[in-house]
């Protein structure tokens, strides 16, 4: 499985960006996709997740209410719609995917674990 992110860039505080993550290869084997970010001086943070076949999507506390995650199963693409951006949102954003998602694990737990085995190269987001 290959994941390619796009859509990063520079934006002023209060602005919006939409990140895309395109999956290819054995994309039919993916059960869940997620967004992580690496902000300078902080540990990598899992911020959003979406599972195939489920309407429910997860958004972390730091982005809930400002960001949204949308999955287009037809095109194997995961989007991260980022609104009301803040300077502290600046960082590298990564897309991740997992083939088998454990039934006894929550989205939050999964984001904090090494479960996700496929990763993109990342796209930089800068908010000034």
N, C-alpha and C positions, 0 to 999 in steps of 0.2 A: 504494500500500500504506500502510495506517495501522496503527500499533502503539500499543497502550495498555497501560501498566504499572499494576499494582495490588499491594497487599499489604504495602507498606512501613509502618513505624511505629516505635515505641520499644519496646525490650526490654532486659532486664538481661543482663549478660555471662553466657555459658553457655546462653542461651536460643536459641529457634529462630524463624525466620520463613520464610514461603513467598511468593515473589514470582510474579506471573503476568504474562504478556505475551500479549495477544490481537491477532492479525493479521486485518485485513479489507481489502477492496478486491481487488486482484489477488493475493490470498494464494497462489493456485495457482502463481504464478510464483516463489515463494521456494524457494531451494535450501538455504539455511543461515540459522540464527538464532543470536544470541549475546547474552550479557550483558556489559555494561561497568559500571565504577563510577568515580566521581570522588570521591576522598577529599580532604579539605581539605589544601592544600599540596602535593598530588601530581598528577602527570599522570593523565589518564584511562587506566584499565587494563582491558584485555579479560580477563575471568576465566573465561568458559565459552562453549562453542559446541556446537551439535547440527545435523547435516545430515539432511535428509529422506531416508528410505530407508536410512539407516545406523544400525546399533545402536550404533556407536562414538560417544562423546561426549567432548569435551575439557574439562578443568578445569585452570586455571592453578595454578602452584606455591603461590601465596598462599592458595588456597582448597581445594586437593585434600585429601581426607580429612575435610573439614568440610561442604562444599557438594556439591550434586548438581544436574544439569540434566536436566530431563525434558521431552520434546516429545510433545504429544498432537496427532498429525496430523489426527485426525478433527475436532477443534475448532479447529485452527490456533492452538494455545496453547502457549507455552513457559513452563516453570516453573523457578524457581531455589529449591531447598530449601536453606536455610541453617541449619546446626546449629552448636552450640558457638561461638556468636557472640562476638566480641571487640570491645572498644572501638575498635580500629583498623579494624574493618569499617564504621564509621560513614561514611556518605557518600550520594551520590545514585547510584542504580542505574538504568541505561538498558538498554533492549532494542534490538537492532539486527537488521537482516535484509539479505540480499543475494539478488539474483535468480539470478545465474550464478556459481558457485564454481569458480575455476580448478583444473584437475586437478593442476597442478604446484605447488600452494601448500598448505602445511600449515595446520592450524587455528591454530597459534601465530603463524605468519607473517601469516595473514589478520587476526588480531585486532590486530596491530601495524601494519596498513596502512590506507589509506583505502578499502578494498574495500567495507565495509558502507555502503550508500547510503540505507537507510531507518532512521529513528530514532524512538523514542518520546520522550515529554516527561520521563520519569524519575519515580522514586518514592524518597522519602527513607527511609533506614534509620538509626536512631540506637541505638547500643548503649552503655549506661552501667554 
